[in-house]
Amino acid sequence: MDEKTSLIESDLKETDKESSDLNDEPITPQESIPAEIKNILAGEHYDFIVHAKRTVFIGDSILFLIICLVMLFILGIGTAEPHKNPMSFVVGLFLLLFLLYFIVTAISDIFFNDAWIIGTSKKLSKYQKNKIESFNWEELTDVIKVNGTQEDGSIEILTNIIISNDEGPDYQKTIYIDGIKNVSQIAKLIRKRINENYLTIRNSIQWISLKD
């Protein structure tokens, strides 16, 4: 047995040990699961279904909201006397509409950004506002951050998906799940599925190299 094969078997044992610590029963929410999600699953076995309060980082949304409110205050001062500068007042009205739009967006992200998160053996899915977004496990990395408590925790997962940004450097897409229960168990299940796919790919590579 060569060193590479030993490393693979060691990783498999670690994954098996982690899997044995998890309950085989799927994790389900206390509230009823929407019929749309049941239709999406179509009888497929799932690891977990959770209702997340937010899918964006709340700190960024709060900061953005504060900036918009400060700009709104400054704009209000600048357009307090429209008779002195009518053109500035008209421009201010247009800016006001944009600011109100951004303020509503920030408030929506903070209070109305909930989603259903579904994990199966094949993929991680997000059902939000009648739209489904799915990620195959091989699209995710094992860079996972867990915060909070068991009753109100968050999970942040770095993906292999590169987002092209015209205004700056490209960056990797991040999946953010906030305000969920059973956060540690769900994080372990996510890591387990990611590791399973990672090991499958790496075993294939090893098989090719051994064949050569």
C-alpha positions as CSV (number, residue, x, y, z in Angstrom):
1,M,0.0,0.0,0.0
2,D,1.5,3.3,-1.1
3,E,1.4,6.6,0.8
4,K,-1.3,8.1,-1.4
5,T,-3.7,5.2,-0.9
6,S,-3.0,5.4,2.9
7,L,-4.0,9.0,2.9
8,I,-7.3,8.3,1.1
9,E,-8.2,5.5,3.5
10,S,-7.4,7.8,6.5
11,D,-9.7,10.4,5.1
12,L,-12.4,7.9,4.5
13,K,-12.1,6.7,8.1
14,E,-12.4,10.3,9.4
15,T,-15.5,10.8,7.3
16,D,-17.0,7.5,8.5
17,K,-16.4,8.5,12.1
18,E,-18.0,11.9,11.6
19,S,-21.0,10.3,9.9
20,S,-21.5,7.8,12.7
21,D,-21.9,10.6,15.1
22,L,-24.9,12.0,13.2
23,N,-28.4,10.8,13.6
24,D,-29.9,9.0,10.6
25,E,-33.2,10.7,11.1
26,P,-33.6,13.9,8.9
27,I,-33.7,17.2,10.7
28,T,-37.0,18.9,10.1
29,P,-38.4,22.3,11.3
30,Q,-41.1,22.7,14.0
31,E,-43.3,24.6,11.6
32,S,-45.0,22.8,8.7
33,I,-43.1,22.3,5.5
34,P,-44.6,24.1,2.5
35,A,-46.2,22.0,-0.1
36,E,-43.9,23.5,-2.8
37,I,-40.9,22.0,-1.1
38,K,-42.5,18.6,-0.9
39,N,-43.2,18.9,-4.6
40,I,-39.6,19.8,-5.3
41,L,-38.3,16.8,-3.3
42,A,-40.8,14.5,-5.0
43,G,-40.2,11.8,-2.4
44,E,-36.4,12.2,-2.4
45,H,-34.8,11.5,1.0
46,Y,-33.4,14.6,2.6
47,D,-30.8,15.2,5.3
48,F,-32.4,18.4,6.7
49,I,-35.0,21.1,6.0
50,V,-34.7,24.3,7.9
51,H,-36.3,27.7,7.8
52,A,-33.7,30.4,7.8
53,K,-34.5,33.9,9.0
54,R,-32.0,35.5,6.6
55,T,-29.8,34.5,3.7
56,V,-27.7,37.7,3.8
57,F,-25.2,39.0,6.4
58,I,-27.3,41.2,8.6
59,G,-24.3,43.4,9.6
60,D,-23.9,44.6,6.0
61,S,-27.6,45.3,5.6
62,I,-27.7,47.4,8.8
63,L,-24.6,49.3,7.8
64,F,-26.1,50.0,4.4
65,L,-29.3,51.1,6.0
66,I,-27.5,53.5,8.3
67,I,-25.6,55.0,5.3
68,C,-28.8,55.5,3.4
69,L,-30.5,57.2,6.4
70,V,-27.6,59.6,6.8
71,M,-27.6,60.4,3.1
72,L,-31.4,61.0,3.4
73,F,-30.9,63.4,6.3
74,I,-28.2,65.3,4.4
75,L,-30.4,65.4,1.3
76,G,-33.3,66.8,3.4
77,I,-31.1,69.6,4.6
78,G,-30.0,70.4,1.1
79,T,-33.5,70.6,-0.3
80,A,-35.1,72.4,2.6
81,E,-35.6,75.6,0.7
82,P,-36.6,74.7,-2.9
83,H,-37.5,78.3,-3.9
84,K,-33.8,79.3,-3.7
85,N,-32.5,76.6,-6.1
86,P,-35.3,74.8,-8.0
87,M,-32.9,72.7,-10.0
88,S,-31.2,71.3,-6.9
89,F,-34.7,70.5,-5.6
90,V,-35.6,68.5,-8.7
91,V,-32.3,66.6,-8.6
92,G,-32.9,66.0,-4.9
93,L,-36.3,64.5,-5.6
94,F,-34.7,61.9,-8.0
95,L,-32.0,61.1,-5.4
96,L,-34.8,60.8,-2.8
97,L,-36.5,58.1,-4.9
98,F,-33.3,56.1,-5.2
99,L,-32.5,56.4,-1.5
100,L,-36.0,55.2,-0.6
101,Y,-35.6,52.2,-2.9
102,F,-32.3,51.3,-1.2
103,I,-33.8,51.8,2.2
104,V,-36.7,49.5,1.5
105,T,-34.2,46.9,0.1
106,A,-32.1,47.1,3.2
107,I,-35.1,46.7,5.5
108,S,-36.3,43.8,3.4
109,D,-33.0,42.1,3.7
110,I,-33.1,42.5,7.5
111,F,-36.7,41.5,8.2
112,F,-38.1,39.8,5.1
113,N,-35.2,37.7,3.7
114,D,-36.2,34.3,5.1
115,A,-35.8,31.1,3.0
116,W,-36.1,27.4,3.3
117,I,-32.9,25.4,3.1
118,I,-33.0,21.8,1.9
119,G,-30.0,19.4,2.0
120,T,-30.2,16.1,0.2
121,S,-27.5,13.5,-0.7
122,K,-27.0,15.3,-4.1
123,K,-27.3,19.0,-3.4
124,L,-28.0,22.0,-1.2
125,S,-31.1,24.0,-2.2
126,K,-32.6,27.4,-1.2
127,Y,-36.3,28.0,-1.7
128,Q,-37.1,31.7,-1.4
129,K,-40.0,33.8,-2.8
130,N,-41.2,31.0,-5.0
131,K,-37.7,30.5,-6.5
132,I,-35.4,27.6,-6.1
133,E,-31.6,27.9,-6.2
134,S,-29.5,24.7,-6.0
135,F,-25.9,23.8,-5.6
136,N,-24.3,20.4,-6.2
137,W,-22.1,19.5,-3.2
138,E,-19.0,19.5,-5.4
139,E,-19.6,23.2,-6.0
140,L,-19.0,23.9,-2.3
141,T,-15.8,24.0,-0.4
142,D,-15.2,22.8,3.2
143,V,-14.5,26.3,4.3
144,I,-17.5,26.6,6.7
145,K,-18.0,29.1,9.5
146,V,-20.5,28.4,12.2
147,N,-21.7,31.1,14.7
148,G,-24.4,31.6,17.3
149,T,-26.2,29.1,19.4
150,Q,-28.1,25.9,18.8
151,E,-31.4,27.8,18.9
152,D,-30.3,30.7,16.7
153,G,-27.1,30.1,14.7
154,S,-25.6,30.9,11.3
155,I,-23.6,28.9,8.7
156,E,-21.4,30.5,6.1
157,I,-20.2,28.3,3.2
158,L,-17.6,29.4,0.6
159,T,-18.3,27.9,-2.8
160,N,-16.2,27.2,-5.8
161,I,-18.3,29.5,-7.9
162,I,-16.4,32.6,-9.1
163,I,-18.4,35.8,-9.5
164,S,-17.1,38.1,-12.2
165,N,-17.1,41.7,-10.9
166,D,-16.6,44.5,-13.5
167,E,-16.0,47.1,-10.7
168,G,-13.4,45.1,-8.8
169,P,-11.6,41.8,-8.5
170,D,-13.5,38.5,-9.0
171,Y,-14.6,36.8,-5.9
172,Q,-16.0,33.4,-4.7
173,K,-19.7,33.2,-4.0
174,T,-20.7,32.6,-0.4
175,I,-23.9,30.9,0.9
176,Y,-25.1,32.5,4.1
177,I,-27.8,30.8,6.3
178,D,-28.8,32.7,9.4
179,G,-31.3,32.3,12.2
180,I,-31.6,28.5,12.2
181,K,-31.9,25.8,14.9
182,N,-29.7,22.7,15.2
183,V,-26.8,24.7,13.6
184,S,-24.0,22.3,14.6
185,Q,-25.8,19.2,13.4
186,I,-26.6,20.8,10.1
187,A,-23.1,22.1,9.7
188,K,-21.8,18.5,10.2
189,L,-24.2,17.2,7.6
190,I,-23.1,19.8,5.1
191,R,-19.4,19.0,5.7
192,K,-20.1,15.3,5.5
193,R,-21.8,15.7,2.0
194,I,-19.0,18.0,0.8
195,N,-16.3,15.5,2.0
196,E,-18.1,12.6,0.3
197,N,-18.0,14.3,-3.0
198,Y,-14.4,15.5,-2.5
199,L,-13.2,12.0,-1.7
200,T,-15.1,10.5,-4.7
201,I,-13.4,12.9,-7.1
202,R,-10.0,12.4,-5.4
203,N,-10.4,8.6,-5.5
204,S,-11.0,8.8,-9.3
205,I,-7.8,10.8,-9.7
206,Q,-5.9,8.3,-7.7
207,W,-7.3,5.4,-9.7
208,I,-6.2,7.0,-13.0
209,S,-2.7,7.6,-11.6
210,L,-2.4,4.0,-10.3
211,K,-3.6,2.7,-13.7
212,D,-0.8,4.7,-15.4
